[in-house]
Amino acid sequence: MVYQPPSGARDLLPLDVAQKRWIEHRLQQVLHRWGYHRIITSTLERLDTLMAGGAIAQRQILQIQTANDEALGLRPELTASIARTAVTRLAEGNQPQRLYYNANVFRRPEEGSHSGQQEFYQAGVELLGGSGLLADAEILLLLMESLDNVGLGQQWQLVLGEAGLTRSLLLAFPEAIRSKVRRAIAHLDRIALEEMPLSDDLRERALFLLELRGKPADVIQKVSRLPLDETQWAAVNHLKSLIELLQTTMQTSAEGQATTIPIVLDLSLIRTFDYYTGIVFEAISHGPAGQFSLGQGGRYDELLGVYHPQGESRPGIGFSLELERLHQALLPTGQLPSTTPRSDWLVVSSQESTHAIAFAHSQKLRQSQDMLRVEVDLGGRSQDGIRTYAEGRGIANIAWIKADGSIVEERLAPAL
Amino acid sequence: MLTIALAKGELLKESIRLLKSVGLDFSAFLEPGCRQLQIEDPTGTARALLVRNGDVPVYVEYGQAQLGIVGYDVLREQNPNVAHVVDLKFGGCRMSVAVKKDSPYRSPLELPMHGRVASKFVHCAREYFESLDLPVEIVYLHGSVELGPITGMSEAIVDLVATGNTLRENGLIEIDTLFQTTARLIAYPLSYRLNTDNVHEYIDRLRAQVAEPAKA
């Protein structure tokens, strides 16, 4: 019989891995330079941990049957796990904590979804214990530099929202219908808002919120026309300062190598359920591979309190990038490696008495310079067969170990 | 380039007429013998894809088309992740439950428990009968669902009804309506957020056209 992988599973072959590692390496370079440390948490979590934040529903989790009936699931994202461990084991450390992860996550395909994919790879960061303008700006600049360093250049845009502000603007709606309004705005369902039983004023307000996006200065001007309370004004002013800070920083550091990323301010950027309390954002690719989301993030100042035994919260902000999507966006740019690394040497033993010499010579070659790749021929082929193999694999040199133990080096013509 | 997915069949003619009224001419699709599946409008500003009804939301959900025109019934059936932008008001019909005229059933609640209901719209049908708390077996058919009750394979059908002529001619009557449906303009959410290829200009023009067809 043929053993099939489970539906929705995919295997990464050596070239896929080489390309994935290329992306991860470039992301890590940036994260290390900004002082972030990698954290590895458990793939398996208790269901209540995964769902405590309120953004994950049970139907999205792949559950695991355990012997002692503990309700476990495979993590659909990392923020819950990091929050869980941060409030206990990292609580004593100095604040802030700069953490990053590079891990697989699992999601049960939604009903009606076309893709059955269940396992995904994510790289992301969490900046815990930092709030305010500088922390928000750090995360957005870090996102920009990460995508710049993988070579996405200007093939993406940033959509920026403010979940706290939008949530408080929704308080104008009667409680009975508020969640429906929120849902319609989150799903960009204008027709639902038009048909909802609302007063003319409220309907106008709902449609205003739905279309509250565009150039940051225009949107800030528009939202400033609403009757805002003190907290809402603070959020608007924060957004204004943040965008100014980002734009000035991009201009200052982009001298000579202009990489300014266009920012769309979108105050309709909310979800039906989430734990975000401040800025929220999404990175959207618009290169030759099409327009799709590369990753998203936001500020969650109350989430850590959910996991803390005494409910003490600390501010937090982070983002996650979907590595498959980055791969998809980068593929047409031709920057990803198109082959797996070639071996530099093939060492061929001529008979059993020379096997030890072959291994010793291989080891000498391996140690002669950094990352020299040396393979030993496993026998059973003619000399011509060995040359054909080496040429096919793009191996540049063959070391023939002769019966008398002497070594003849042969350099193959480089493959075109 | 701005790409619009159009549904073959009932909605096509009116979709093309509406787009023409906002300056996008895809009437080449209506020429007899046209076998092209995608065409550009003569000004070269937009491209239209001609696809099956149920495939319109798929192209829009994946972002291959920024806009699409499709019946609300398809959106209810598939629940795709797309922005519902404008009710275009044409192509009006209703999703109904129908039974054989000479059957004893005059309301859905009179249908036998665990009876069979044939439909192309299994999701809508299931949702509806679940909301009535009536356990029935939903049988998926690709077309000619009226034959279900006629042959006795099912007690009822859930199907789109425009004039009711097909039902009448096949000896069926409507006993309830699930919802009314019209053609809808849908958009790829990210294109909607980022105004890719100026989608909002066309959305606004289409909305204005639907609101006041006399103008423009």
Interface residues (C-beta under 8 A of the other chain):
Chain A: G112 H114 Q157 V159 H187 L188 D189 R190 I191 A192 E194 R213 G214 V264 D266 S268 L269 I284 H286 G290 Q291 F292 S293
Chain B: V58 E61 Y62 G63 Q64 Q78 N79 P80 N81 A83 H84 V85 V86 D87 H123 R184 A187 Y188 P189 L190 S191 Y192 R193 L194 N195 T196
